[in-house]
Amino acid sequence: MTDTVGDLVQRYLLDGGDEDLKRLLEVSESLAEIARTALRRSGIGPGWNVIECGCGPVGALTVLAELVGEPGRVTGVDLNPAAIQRAQSLASSLGLANVRAVVADADDLDSAALGGPFDLAYTRLFLLHQRDAARTLARIATVVRPGGWIIAQEPLRDPTPRSSPEHDSLMPGWHMMADLVTGFSGSDAAADDLPRRAAGSGLEVVRVDGSFAIGRPQRMFPIYAASLDAMRERAIAAGLVTAAELDALTGPLKAAAGGDYDWVTSPFFLDVTMRKPA
Ligand SMILES: C[S@@+](CC[C@H](N)C(=O)[O-])C[C@H]1O[C@@H](n2cnc3c(N)ncnc32)[C@H](O)[C@@H]1O
């Protein structure tokens, strides 16, 4: 039987509720600059037709809209209807008439219905949630024109995010997040393997870079705590973690937002620039 969108959303560890969507808006703001840098490696410019897979409530849609300008077109797809509603209303309130958000499964994209083929597809914090990242990449490639680009920014498990001074819960909190995502999604591909898997699925890996952002402690610590909170219900129900284990990490991370810290990093991303063979 084919999975419905509802089944697929259920299979996704983060709960996709209101708090989770707010967290993703914060994530997008903190990562906008490194998304811009990664996207520019493709030569993206005015008039390009681009898609973001797993865009959440905004993802990099605003950055993409800025880079392709008014003559370009931006399509965001996500499984979660609440996220897509947010993305569409955010784009409308910013007056971005060329941004369209659509509920769709990245594993089952219909190029013509979405306005493809696209010059570029972008994903971030997305492939790690897929059971078979290479297969998902291959599916995404079906909506990209021959010679078109795929840019993926996926977080490494190690090195872990850092702060100054160091916070005792950041490293174990990050490792728990990474392990829960892997355990829940049944994902077989750490970001480390992504270039190899992309090449295996017929894509040309043009370059591999790394990036991270630095954020204010008041913003970043709550993002990490909220990420664990968003996994809470499903991870406990799946027997992957106990409430006490989660609380022992989220409590100190929340408290750190008001503490004496100078900076906190984002996760460390592997930026993979790929092309679909012409
Ligand atoms: C961690 S969030 C990242 C959101 C956004 N890319 C960002 O960086 O802010 C992952 C998103 O991928 C979506 N997602 C997961 N699997 C998907 C699939 N197979 N097709 C479409 N969206 C999917 C989830 O609903 C969620 O909104």
The ligand as a Gaussian input file, in Angstrom:
#p B3LYP/6-31G(d) Opt

LIG

0 1
 C       14.874000      19.378000       9.870000
 S       13.639000      20.011000       8.821000
 C       14.630000      21.150000       7.857000
 C       13.824000      22.205000       7.161000
 C       14.622000      23.118000       6.231000
 N       15.295000      22.352000       5.196000
 C       15.635000      23.931000       6.990000
 O       16.828000      23.657000       6.886000
 O       15.237000      24.858000       7.714000
 C       13.327000      18.715000       7.648000
 C       12.080000      18.928000       6.810000
 O       12.014000      17.908000       5.820000
 C       10.666000      17.499000       5.664000
 N       10.691000      16.153000       5.083000
 C       11.211000      15.015000       5.618000
 N       11.117000      14.004000       4.720000
 C       10.538000      14.505000       3.591000
 C       10.201000      13.956000       2.306000
 N       10.424000      12.674000       2.016000
 N        9.654000      14.797000       1.388000
 C        9.409000      16.095000       1.666000
 N        9.711000      16.657000       2.857000
 C       10.265000      15.884000       3.819000
 C       10.070000      17.599000       7.061000
 O        8.655000      17.695000       7.031000
 C       10.760000      18.864000       7.587000
 O       10.015000      20.019000       7.343000

